[in-house]
Amino acid sequence: MVKNKLLIASAGAGKTTLLVREALAKTDSVLITTFTEENEREIRRKFVELNNGVIPSHVTIRTWFSFLIEHGAKPYQGQLTSKRINGLLLVNEKSGVKFKGTKFPVYYKETEVDRHYFTKDYHIYSDKLSKFVVRCNEKCNGYVIERISALFKFIFIDEVQDMAGYDLELIKLLFKTDSVIKIYGDPRQVTYHTHFATKYKKYSDGKIQDFLVTECKSIEYDIDTETLKGSWRNNQAICDFANRIFPEHPQCESLQTETTMHDGVFLVKEKDVHKYLLEYSPTQLRYSRSKKVNLHYEVKNFGESKGATRDRVLIYPTQKILDWVLDNKDFKSFELKCKFYVAVTRAKYSVGIVCKNNVNTDKLPIY
């Protein structure tokens, strides 16, 4: 039996439930790690729900960054530095700027350890953390990965579509251990990255499957696209619409059979937004906080809504999203495409998409 597995999940397919049930079925040590704090909380809530309020002692749950600091960086940090790591600094761009050049910034070299990896108060940059772990592992002849494997018989990595650069290298190294490694994700839901890296950059747009096929040729693994193919959240009309956003992926089918008096995907003219909110109380979803909405109703940004389930949503689209909806114009931005997919697939029953008052189309029914 192959011990390494990638599970490709559709939105609302019950990924967290499957992951937690599998962990509960084990008696040996289990590590569950996931990128975002919100998803960590959701995993903990699912354990409470399914296991009488208890997270069993053989299960360890950590965010990816917390796991890397605790079990990757600190145990063997002496291989690269004699100083104490004081925590993590989250960054959203390349870190370690030495000075601003005339055209481009100049960065500290990897050999300048104190400034390449760390702030002045010795917080490790989030975009360098997995690289630091890989380098420590190299310096100590693989003891970092060996120790992790000795601690955890089963390692479940969620939100793998958000992993990048040296994160992927760590997954590759873990695949080579005796531990059972399962990685879970949806390549259509890349709303954030752990960091923006040049290493393995060609796999950054949710191409974890391509990474395994190309970079892990000598390692045994399975890719499962069937177990988490269907959606327990979205009705079939929403699944059909979401499938159109990513036609190159396996098409999701609805496992949800409930019906209401207002089901499917609709256009809502700007003049009718207030009436629509009064009638259906949908959660409002927007690309960014700069979009003005009705603050008397729940509102989330597209990316923030990942993992959420709502009966109904009302989406305030960007112009590029509307161009796709109304005119079938291709998305130029993979990020925007993913965020729109996430927004659409939050709803169980209905998705409203706000449009101009003069829209006249047969692409979607108009509210």
Contacts in CASP RR format, 6 or more apart in sequence:
PFRMAT RR
TARGET T0000
AUTHOR 0000-0000-0000
METHOD contacts of the structure
MODEL  1
MVKNKLLIASAGAGKTTLLVREALAKTDSVLITTFTEENEREIRRKFVEL
NNGVIPSHVTIRTWFSFLIEHGAKPYQGQLTSKRINGLLLVNEKSGVKFK
GTKFPVYYKETEVDRHYFTKDYHIYSDKLSKFVVRCNEKCNGYVIERISA
LFKFIFIDEVQDMAGYDLELIKLLFKTDSVIKIYGDPRQVTYHTHFATKY
KKYSDGKIQDFLVTECKSIEYDIDTETLKGSWRNNQAICDFANRIFPEHP
QCESLQTETTMHDGVFLVKEKDVHKYLLEYSPTQLRYSRSKKVNLHYEVK
NFGESKGATRDRVLIYPTQKILDWVLDNKDFKSFELKCKFYVAVTRAKYS
VGIVCKNNVNTDKLPIY
2 220 0 8 1.000
2 221 0 8 1.000
2 222 0 8 1.000
3 179 0 8 1.000
3 180 0 8 1.000
3 181 0 8 1.000
3 220 0 8 1.000
4 175 0 8 1.000
4 180 0 8 1.000
4 181 0 8 1.000
4 182 0 8 1.000
4 219 0 8 1.000
4 220 0 8 1.000
4 221 0 8 1.000
4 222 0 8 1.000
5 181 0 8 1.000
5 182 0 8 1.000
5 183 0 8 1.000
5 221 0 8 1.000
5 222 0 8 1.000
5 223 0 8 1.000
5 224 0 8 1.000
6 160 0 8 1.000
6 182 0 8 1.000
6 183 0 8 1.000
6 184 0 8 1.000
6 185 0 8 1.000
6 208 0 8 1.000
6 209 0 8 1.000
6 212 0 8 1.000
6 221 0 8 1.000
6 222 0 8 1.000
6 223 0 8 1.000
6 224 0 8 1.000
7 15 0 8 1.000
7 18 0 8 1.000
7 182 0 8 1.000
7 183 0 8 1.000
7 184 0 8 1.000
7 185 0 8 1.000
7 224 0 8 1.000
7 227 0 8 1.000
7 228 0 8 1.000
8 185 0 8 1.000
8 186 0 8 1.000
8 187 0 8 1.000
8 209 0 8 1.000
8 223 0 8 1.000
8 224 0 8 1.000
8 225 0 8 1.000
8 228 0 8 1.000
8 250 0 8 1.000
9 15 0 8 1.000
9 184 0 8 1.000
9 185 0 8 1.000
9 186 0 8 1.000
9 228 0 8 1.000
10 186 0 8 1.000
10 228 0 8 1.000
10 229 0 8 1.000
10 230 0 8 1.000
10 231 0 8 1.000
10 250 0 8 1.000
10 252 0 8 1.000
11 186 0 8 1.000
11 188 0 8 1.000
11 189 0 8 1.000
11 231 0 8 1.000
11 233 0 8 1.000
11 234 0 8 1.000
11 242 0 8 1.000
11 252 0 8 1.000
11 341 0 8 1.000
11 342 0 8 1.000
11 345 0 8 1.000
12 230 0 8 1.000
12 231 0 8 1.000
12 232 0 8 1.000
12 233 0 8 1.000
12 234 0 8 1.000
12 309 0 8 1.000
12 345 0 8 1.000
13 228 0 8 1.000
13 229 0 8 1.000
13 230 0 8 1.000
13 231 0 8 1.000
13 232 0 8 1.000
13 252 0 8 1.000
14 228 0 8 1.000
14 232 0 8 1.000
15 158 0 8 1.000
15 184 0 8 1.000
15 185 0 8 1.000
15 186 0 8 1.000
15 228 0 8 1.000
16 39 0 8 1.000
16 42 0 8 1.000
16 43 0 8 1.000
16 46 0 8 1.000
16 158 0 8 1.000
17 46 0 8 1.000
17 50 0 8 1.000
18 227 0 8 1.000
18 228 0 8 1.000
19 32 0 8 1.000
19 43 0 8 1.000
19 156 0 8 1.000
19 158 0 8 1.000
19 182 0 8 1.000
19 184 0 8 1.000
20 43 0 8 1.000
20 46 0 8 1.000
20 47 0 8 1.000
20 50 0 8 1.000
20 51 0 8 1.000
21 50 0 8 1.000
22 156 0 8 1.000
22 182 0 8 1.000
23 30 0 8 1.000
23 32 0 8 1.000
23 47 0 8 1.000
23 59 0 8 1.000
23 154 0 8 1.000
23 156 0 8 1.000
24 47 0 8 1.000
24 50 0 8 1.000
24 51 0 8 1.000
24 56 0 8 1.000
24 59 0 8 1.000
26 58 0 8 1.000
26 153 0 8 1.000
26 154 0 8 1.000
27 58 0 8 1.000
28 58 0 8 1.000
28 153 0 8 1.000
28 154 0 8 1.000
29 58 0 8 1.000
29 60 0 8 1.000
29 151 0 8 1.000
29 152 0 8 1.000
29 153 0 8 1.000
29 154 0 8 1.000
30 58 0 8 1.000
30 59 0 8 1.000
30 60 0 8 1.000
30 152 0 8 1.000
30 153 0 8 1.000
30 154 0 8 1.000
30 155 0 8 1.000
30 156 0 8 1.000
31 60 0 8 1.000
31 62 0 8 1.000
31 67 0 8 1.000
31 148 0 8 1.000
31 151 0 8 1.000
31 152 0 8 1.000
31 154 0 8 1.000
31 155 0 8 1.000
31 156 0 8 1.000
32 43 0 8 1.000
32 59 0 8 1.000
32 60 0 8 1.000
32 61 0 8 1.000
32 62 0 8 1.000
32 156 0 8 1.000
32 158 0 8 1.000
33 61 0 8 1.000
33 62 0 8 1.000
33 63 0 8 1.000
33 64 0 8 1.000
33 67 0 8 1.000
33 155 0 8 1.000
33 156 0 8 1.000
33 157 0 8 1.000
33 158 0 8 1.000
34 40 0 8 1.000
34 43 0 8 1.000
34 63 0 8 1.000
34 64 0 8 1.000
34 157 0 8 1.000
34 158 0 8 1.000
34 159 0 8 1.000
35 63 0 8 1.000
35 64 0 8 1.000
35 158 0 8 1.000
35 159 0 8 1.000
35 162 0 8 1.000
35 163 0 8 1.000
35 192 0 8 1.000
35 194 0 8 1.000
36 63 0 8 1.000
36 159 0 8 1.000
36 162 0 8 1.000
36 192 0 8 1.000
36 306 0 8 1.000
37 63 0 8 1.000
38 306 0 8 1.000
38 307 0 8 1.000
39 158 0 8 1.000
39 159 0 8 1.000
39 307 0 8 1.000
40 61 0 8 1.000
40 62 0 8 1.000
40 63 0 8 1.000
42 307 0 8 1.000
43 61 0 8 1.000
43 158 0 8 1.000
44 55 0 8 1.000
44 61 0 8 1.000
47 53 0 8 1.000
47 54 0 8 1.000
47 55 0 8 1.000
47 56 0 8 1.000
47 59 0 8 1.000
47 61 0 8 1.000
48 54 0 8 1.000
48 55 0 8 1.000
55 61 0 8 1.000
60 152 0 8 1.000
62 70 0 8 1.000
64 157 0 8 1.000
64 159 0 8 1.000
64 163 0 8 1.000
64 167 0 8 1.000
64 194 0 8 1.000
65 88 0 8 1.000
65 126 0 8 1.000
65 129 0 8 1.000
65 194 0 8 1.000
68 129 0 8 1.000
68 130 0 8 1.000
68 133 0 8 1.000
68 170 0 8 1.000
69 85 0 8 1.000
69 87 0 8 1.000
69 88 0 8 1.000
69 124 0 8 1.000
69 129 0 8 1.000
71 147 0 8 1.000
71 148 0 8 1.000
71 151 0 8 1.000
72 133 0 8 1.000
72 136 0 8 1.000
72 137 0 8 1.000
72 144 0 8 1.000
72 148 0 8 1.000
73 85 0 8 1.000
73 124 0 8 1.000
73 129 0 8 1.000
73 132 0 8 1.000
73 133 0 8 1.000
73 136 0 8 1.000
74 85 0 8 1.000
75 144 0 8 1.000
75 147 0 8 1.000
76 136 0 8 1.000
76 137 0 8 1.000
76 139 0 8 1.000
76 140 0 8 1.000
76 143 0 8 1.000
76 144 0 8 1.000
76 147 0 8 1.000
77 85 0 8 1.000
77 132 0 8 1.000
77 136 0 8 1.000
78 136 0 8 1.000
79 135 0 8 1.000
79 136 0 8 1.000
79 139 0 8 1.000
79 140 0 8 1.000
80 113 0 8 1.000
80 117 0 8 1.000
80 132 0 8 1.000
80 135 0 8 1.000
80 136 0 8 1.000
80 139 0 8 1.000
81 113 0 8 1.000
81 114 0 8 1.000
81 117 0 8 1.000
81 118 0 8 1.000
83 114 0 8 1.000
83 118 0 8 1.000
83 122 0 8 1.000
84 122 0 8 1.000
85 118 0 8 1.000
85 122 0 8 1.000
85 123 0 8 1.000
85 124 0 8 1.000
86 121 0 8 1.000
86 122 0 8 1.000
86 123 0 8 1.000
87 122 0 8 1.000
87 123 0 8 1.000
87 124 0 8 1.000
88 123 0 8 1.000
88 124 0 8 1.000
88 126 0 8 1.000
88 129 0 8 1.000
89 95 0 8 1.000
89 119 0 8 1.000
89 123 0 8 1.000
89 124 0 8 1.000
89 125 0 8 1.000
89 126 0 8 1.000
90 126 0 8 1.000
91 125 0 8 1.000
91 126 0 8 1.000
91 127 0 8 1.000
91 195 0 8 1.000
93 196 0 8 1.000
94 105 0 8 1.000
94 107 0 8 1.000
94 127 0 8 1.000
94 196 0 8 1.000
95 125 0 8 1.000
95 126 0 8 1.000
95 127 0 8 1.000
95 128 0 8 1.000
96 107 0 8 1.000
96 108 0 8 1.000
96 115 0 8 1.000
96 116 0 8 1.000
96 125 0 8 1.000
97 105 0 8 1.000
97 106 0 8 1.000
97 107 0 8 1.000
97 108 0 8 1.000
98 105 0 8 1.000
98 106 0 8 1.000
98 107 0 8 1.000
98 108 0 8 1.000
98 115 0 8 1.000
99 105 0 8 1.000
99 106 0 8 1.000
100 106 0 8 1.000
107 116 0 8 1.000
108 115 0 8 1.000
108 116 0 8 1.000
109 116 0 8 1.000
110 116 0 8 1.000
110 135 0 8 1.000
114 122 0 8 1.000
116 128 0 8 1.000
117 124 0 8 1.000
117 125 0 8 1.000
117 128 0 8 1.000
117 131 0 8 1.000
117 132 0 8 1.000
118 124 0 8 1.000
118 125 0 8 1.000
119 125 0 8 1.000
124 132 0 8 1.000
126 194 0 8 1.000
126 195 0 8 1.000
127 194 0 8 1.000
127 195 0 8 1.000
127 196 0 8 1.000
127 197 0 8 1.000
128 195 0 8 1.000
129 195 0 8 1.000
130 165 0 8 1.000
130 166 0 8 1.000
130 167 0 8 1.000
130 169 0 8 1.000
130 170 0 8 1.000
130 194 0 8 1.000
130 195 0 8 1.000
131 166 0 8 1.000
131 197 0 8 1.000
131 199 0 8 1.000
133 144 0 8 1.000
133 166 0 8 1.000
133 170 0 8 1.000
134 166 0 8 1.000
134 169 0 8 1.000
134 170 0 8 1.000
134 173 0 8 1.000
136 144 0 8 1.000
137 143 0 8 1.000
137 144 0 8 1.000
137 145 0 8 1.000
137 173 0 8 1.000
145 170 0 8 1.000
145 173 0 8 1.000
145 174 0 8 1.000
145 176 0 8 1.000
145 177 0 8 1.000
146 177 0 8 1.000
148 155 0 8 1.000
148 174 0 8 1.000
148 177 0 8 1.000
148 179 0 8 1.000
149 174 0 8 1.000
149 177 0 8 1.000
149 178 0 8 1.000
149 179 0 8 1.000
152 179 0 8 1.000
153 179 0 8 1.000
153 180 0 8 1.000
154 179 0 8 1.000
154 180 0 8 1.000
154 182 0 8 1.000
155 174 0 8 1.000
155 179 0 8 1.000
155 180 0 8 1.000
155 181 0 8 1.000
155 182 0 8 1.000
156 182 0 8 1.000
156 183 0 8 1.000
156 184 0 8 1.000
157 163 0 8 1.000
157 171 0 8 1.000
157 181 0 8 1.000
157 182 0 8 1.000
157 183 0 8 1.000
157 184 0 8 1.000
158 183 0 8 1.000
158 184 0 8 1.000
158 185 0 8 1.000
159 184 0 8 1.000
159 185 0 8 1.000
160 171 0 8 1.000
160 183 0 8 1.000
160 184 0 8 1.000
160 185 0 8 1.000
160 208 0 8 1.000
161 185 0 8 1.000
161 186 0 8 1.000
161 187 0 8 1.000
161 188 0 8 1.000
161 189 0 8 1.000
161 190 0 8 1.000
161 206 0 8 1.000
161 208 0 8 1.000
162 190 0 8 1.000
162 191 0 8 1.000
162 192 0 8 1.000
162 193 0 8 1.000
162 194 0 8 1.000
163 171 0 8 1.000
163 194 0 8 1.000
163 208 0 8 1.000
164 193 0 8 1.000
164 194 0 8 1.000
164 195 0 8 1.000
164 196 0 8 1.000
164 197 0 8 1.000
164 200 0 8 1.000
164 203 0 8 1.000
164 204 0 8 1.000
165 195 0 8 1.000
165 197 0 8 1.000
165 198 0 8 1.000
165 199 0 8 1.000
165 200 0 8 1.000
165 201 0 8 1.000
165 203 0 8 1.000
165 204 0 8 1.000
166 197 0 8 1.000
166 199 0 8 1.000
167 194 0 8 1.000
167 195 0 8 1.000
168 199 0 8 1.000
168 200 0 8 1.000
168 203 0 8 1.000
168 208 0 8 1.000
168 211 0 8 1.000
168 215 0 8 1.000
169 199 0 8 1.000
169 200 0 8 1.000
171 181 0 8 1.000
171 183 0 8 1.000
172 215 0 8 1.000
172 216 0 8 1.000
172 219 0 8 1.000
174 181 0 8 1.000
175 181 0 8 1.000
175 216 0 8 1.000
175 219 0 8 1.000
175 221 0 8 1.000
176 219 0 8 1.000
183 208 0 8 1.000
184 228 0 8 1.000
185 208 0 8 1.000
187 205 0 8 1.000
187 206 0 8 1.000
187 207 0 8 1.000
187 208 0 8 1.000
187 209 0 8 1.000
187 249 0 8 1.000
188 245 0 8 1.000
188 246 0 8 1.000
188 249 0 8 1.000
188 338 0 8 1.000
188 341 0 8 1.000
189 306 0 8 1.000
189 338 0 8 1.000
189 341 0 8 1.000
189 342 0 8 1.000
190 204 0 8 1.000
190 205 0 8 1.000
190 206 0 8 1.000
190 334 0 8 1.000
190 335 0 8 1.000
190 338 0 8 1.000
191 302 0 8 1.000
191 303 0 8 1.000
191 306 0 8 1.000
191 335 0 8 1.000
191 338 0 8 1.000
191 339 0 8 1.000
191 342 0 8 1.000
192 303 0 8 1.000
193 204 0 8 1.000
196 204 0 8 1.000
197 204 0 8 1.000
200 211 0 8 1.000
200 215 0 8 1.000
202 210 0 8 1.000
203 210 0 8 1.000
203 211 0 8 1.000
205 334 0 8 1.000
209 223 0 8 1.000
212 221 0 8 1.000
212 223 0 8 1.000
225 250 0 8 1.000
229 250 0 8 1.000
229 252 0 8 1.000
229 253 0 8 1.000
230 239 0 8 1.000
230 252 0 8 1.000
230 253 0 8 1.000
230 254 0 8 1.000
230 255 0 8 1.000
231 239 0 8 1.000
231 252 0 8 1.000
231 253 0 8 1.000
231 254 0 8 1.000
231 255 0 8 1.000
231 256 0 8 1.000
231 345 0 8 1.000
232 255 0 8 1.000
232 256 0 8 1.000
233 256 0 8 1.000
233 309 0 8 1.000
233 345 0 8 1.000
233 346 0 8 1.000
233 347 0 8 1.000
233 348 0 8 1.000
234 242 0 8 1.000
234 252 0 8 1.000
234 254 0 8 1.000
234 256 0 8 1.000
234 345 0 8 1.000
234 347 0 8 1.000
234 348 0 8 1.000
235 254 0 8 1.000
235 256 0 8 1.000
235 258 0 8 1.000
235 259 0 8 1.000
235 263 0 8 1.000
235 264 0 8 1.000
235 348 0 8 1.000
235 349 0 8 1.000
236 253 0 8 1.000
236 254 0 8 1.000
237 263 0 8 1.000
237 264 0 8 1.000
237 265 0 8 1.000
238 254 0 8 1.000
238 264 0 8 1.000
238 265 0 8 1.000
238 344 0 8 1.000
238 345 0 8 1.000
238 347 0 8 1.000
238 350 0 8 1.000
238 351 0 8 1.000
239 251 0 8 1.000
239 252 0 8 1.000
239 253 0 8 1.000
239 254 0 8 1.000
241 264 0 8 1.000
241 265 0 8 1.000
241 344 0 8 1.000
241 351 0 8 1.000
242 252 0 8 1.000
242 341 0 8 1.000
242 344 0 8 1.000
242 345 0 8 1.000
243 249 0 8 1.000
243 251 0 8 1.000
243 252 0 8 1.000
245 324 0 8 1.000
245 337 0 8 1.000
245 340 0 8 1.000
245 341 0 8 1.000
245 344 0 8 1.000
246 337 0 8 1.000
246 341 0 8 1.000
256 348 0 8 1.000
258 348 0 8 1.000
258 349 0 8 1.000
260 349 0 8 1.000
260 350 0 8 1.000
262 280 0 8 1.000
262 312 0 8 1.000
262 349 0 8 1.000
262 350 0 8 1.000
263 349 0 8 1.000
263 350 0 8 1.000
264 349 0 8 1.000
264 350 0 8 1.000
264 351 0 8 1.000
265 344 0 8 1.000
265 350 0 8 1.000
265 351 0 8 1.000
265 352 0 8 1.000
265 353 0 8 1.000
265 364 0 8 1.000
266 350 0 8 1.000
266 351 0 8 1.000
266 352 0 8 1.000
266 353 0 8 1.000
266 364 0 8 1.000
266 365 0 8 1.000
266 366 0 8 1.000
266 367 0 8 1.000
267 325 0 8 1.000
267 352 0 8 1.000
267 353 0 8 1.000
267 354 0 8 1.000
267 355 0 8 1.000
267 359 0 8 1.000
267 361 0 8 1.000
267 363 0 8 1.000
267 364 0 8 1.000
267 365 0 8 1.000
267 366 0 8 1.000
267 367 0 8 1.000
268 276 0 8 1.000
268 314 0 8 1.000
268 352 0 8 1.000
268 353 0 8 1.000
268 354 0 8 1.000
268 355 0 8 1.000
268 366 0 8 1.000
268 367 0 8 1.000
269 354 0 8 1.000
269 355 0 8 1.000
269 356 0 8 1.000
269 357 0 8 1.000
269 359 0 8 1.000
269 366 0 8 1.000
269 367 0 8 1.000
270 354 0 8 1.000
270 355 0 8 1.000
270 356 0 8 1.000
270 357 0 8 1.000
271 357 0 8 1.000
272 367 0 8 1.000
273 294 0 8 1.000
273 314 0 8 1.000
273 354 0 8 1.000
274 294 0 8 1.000
276 282 0 8 1.000
276 314 0 8 1.000
276 352 0 8 1.000
276 367 0 8 1.000
277 284 0 8 1.000
277 294 0 8 1.000
277 296 0 8 1.000
277 297 0 8 1.000
277 314 0 8 1.000
280 312 0 8 1.000
280 314 0 8 1.000
280 350 0 8 1.000
281 297 0 8 1.000
281 312 0 8 1.000
282 297 0 8 1.000
282 310 0 8 1.000
282 311 0 8 1.000
282 312 0 8 1.000
282 313 0 8 1.000
282 314 0 8 1.000
282 347 0 8 1.000
282 350 0 8 1.000
282 352 0 8 1.000
283 297 0 8 1.000
283 298 0 8 1.000
283 299 0 8 1.000
283 300 0 8 1.000
283 305 0 8 1.000
283 308 0 8 1.000
283 310 0 8 1.000
283 312 0 8 1.000
283 313 0 8 1.000
283 314 0 8 1.000
283 346 0 8 1.000
284 293 0 8 1.000
284 294 0 8 1.000
284 297 0 8 1.000
284 298 0 8 1.000
284 299 0 8 1.000
284 300 0 8 1.000
284 313 0 8 1.000
284 314 0 8 1.000
284 316 0 8 1.000
285 299 0 8 1.000
285 300 0 8 1.000
285 301 0 8 1.000
285 302 0 8 1.000
285 305 0 8 1.000
285 313 0 8 1.000
285 314 0 8 1.000
285 315 0 8 1.000
285 316 0 8 1.000
285 343 0 8 1.000
285 346 0 8 1.000
286 293 0 8 1.000
286 299 0 8 1.000
286 300 0 8 1.000
286 301 0 8 1.000
286 302 0 8 1.000
286 315 0 8 1.000
286 316 0 8 1.000
287 301 0 8 1.000
287 302 0 8 1.000
287 316 0 8 1.000
287 317 0 8 1.000
287 318 0 8 1.000
287 321 0 8 1.000
287 336 0 8 1.000
287 339 0 8 1.000
288 301 0 8 1.000
289 301 0 8 1.000
291 316 0 8 1.000
293 299 0 8 1.000
293 316 0 8 1.000
298 310 0 8 1.000
300 308 0 8 1.000
302 339 0 8 1.000
302 340 0 8 1.000
302 342 0 8 1.000
302 343 0 8 1.000
303 339 0 8 1.000
303 342 0 8 1.000
303 343 0 8 1.000
305 313 0 8 1.000
305 342 0 8 1.000
305 343 0 8 1.000
305 346 0 8 1.000
306 342 0 8 1.000
307 346 0 8 1.000
308 346 0 8 1.000
309 346 0 8 1.000
309 348 0 8 1.000
310 346 0 8 1.000
310 347 0 8 1.000
310 348 0 8 1.000
311 347 0 8 1.000
311 348 0 8 1.000
311 349 0 8 1.000
311 350 0 8 1.000
312 347 0 8 1.000
312 348 0 8 1.000
312 349 0 8 1.000
312 350 0 8 1.000
312 351 0 8 1.000
312 352 0 8 1.000
313 343 0 8 1.000
313 344 0 8 1.000
313 346 0 8 1.000
313 347 0 8 1.000
313 350 0 8 1.000
313 351 0 8 1.000
313 352 0 8 1.000
314 352 0 8 1.000
314 353 0 8 1.000
314 354 0 8 1.000
315 321 0 8 1.000
315 340 0 8 1.000
315 343 0 8 1.000
315 344 0 8 1.000
315 351 0 8 1.000
315 352 0 8 1.000
315 353 0 8 1.000
315 354 0 8 1.000
316 354 0 8 1.000
317 325 0 8 1.000
317 340 0 8 1.000
317 353 0 8 1.000
317 354 0 8 1.000
317 355 0 8 1.000
318 336 0 8 1.000
320 329 0 8 1.000
320 331 0 8 1.000
320 332 0 8 1.000
320 333 0 8 1.000
320 336 0 8 1.000
321 336 0 8 1.000
321 340 0 8 1.000
321 353 0 8 1.000
322 353 0 8 1.000
322 355 0 8 1.000
323 329 0 8 1.000
324 330 0 8 1.000
324 331 0 8 1.000
324 340 0 8 1.000
325 353 0 8 1.000
325 355 0 8 1.000
325 363 0 8 1.000
325 364 0 8 1.000
326 355 0 8 1.000
326 359 0 8 1.000
326 361 0 8 1.000
326 363 0 8 1.000
331 337 0 8 1.000
331 340 0 8 1.000
344 351 0 8 1.000
352 367 0 8 1.000
353 364 0 8 1.000
359 366 0 8 1.000
END
